Amino acid sequence: MAETGGVASGQLKSFVERIERLEEEKKGIADDIRDVFAEAKSQGFDTKIMRQVIRLRKKDTAERQEEEALLDLYMHALGMVPESAAEAA
């Protein structure tokens, strides 16, 4: 392998080319995801809510429950929850 200034140029070139291929694949996948969201939107689904659902599905139950409890606590502290709803919970 040829070395230039202490750098194995063949190995470096291999890494760079692999990364470039993966970046291209990533772009293709991102385009596919965008297409699926566009299709869902054309069928009347709210894509913003779909993104939230996908984000929540990535979390385990305990992590999700902890976040929901903190959100509820913060909303109460800011007066964002009507008293009747707070009493029902």
C-alpha positions in Angstrom: 0.0 0.0 0.0 1.4 3.4 -0.9 2.0 5.7 1.9 2.0 9.5 1.6 3.2 11.4 4.6 2.6 8.4 6.8 -0.9 7.8 5.6 -1.9 4.6 3.8 -3.6 6.1 0.8 -5.2 2.9 -0.4 -6.8 2.2 2.9 -7.9 5.8 3.3 -9.4 5.8 -0.2 -11.3 2.6 0.6 -12.8 4.1 3.8 -13.8 7.3 1.9 -15.5 5.4 -0.9 -17.4 3.2 1.6 -18.7 6.2 3.4 -19.7 7.8 0.1 -21.7 4.7 -0.9 -23.4 4.6 2.5 -24.2 8.3 2.2 -25.9 7.6 -1.1 -27.9 4.7 0.4 -28.9 7.0 3.3 -30.1 9.6 0.8 -32.1 7.0 -1.1 -33.7 5.7 2.1 -34.6 9.3 3.2 -36.2 9.9 -0.2 -38.2 6.6 0.3 -39.4 7.7 3.8 -40.4 11.1 2.4 -42.4 9.4 -0.3 -44.2 7.2 2.3 -45.1 10.3 4.3 -46.4 12.0 1.2 -48.5 9.0 0.4 -49.9 8.9 3.9 -50.7 12.7 3.8 -52.5 12.2 0.5 -54.7 9.6 2.2 -55.6 12.1 4.9 -53.2 11.2 7.7 -51.5 13.8 9.8 -47.8 13.3 9.2 -46.7 15.4 12.2 -48.6 13.1 14.5 -47.3 10.0 12.6 -43.7 11.2 13.3 -44.6 11.6 17.0 -46.0 8.0 17.1 -42.9 6.7 15.4 -40.7 8.5 17.9 -42.7 7.1 20.8 -42.6 3.5 19.4 -38.8 3.7 19.6 -38.9 4.1 23.3 -39.5 1.5 25.9 -42.6 1.6 28.1 -40.9 2.9 31.2 -39.1 5.7 29.4 -42.4 6.7 27.7 -44.3 6.7 31.0 -41.6 8.8 32.7 -41.8 11.4 29.9 -45.6 11.5 30.0 -45.5 12.0 33.8 -43.0 14.8 33.5 -45.1 16.4 30.7 -48.2 16.2 32.9 -46.3 17.7 35.8 -45.0 20.6 33.8 -48.4 21.2 32.2 -50.0 21.4 35.6 -47.3 23.7 36.9 -47.9 26.1 33.9 -51.7 26.0 34.3 -52.2 24.3 31.0 -54.6 21.6 32.3 -58.1 22.7 33.2 -59.1 21.9 36.8 -61.9 19.5 35.8 -59.3 17.4 33.8 -56.9 17.5 36.7 -59.5 16.3 39.2 -60.6 13.5 36.8 -57.0 12.2 36.7 
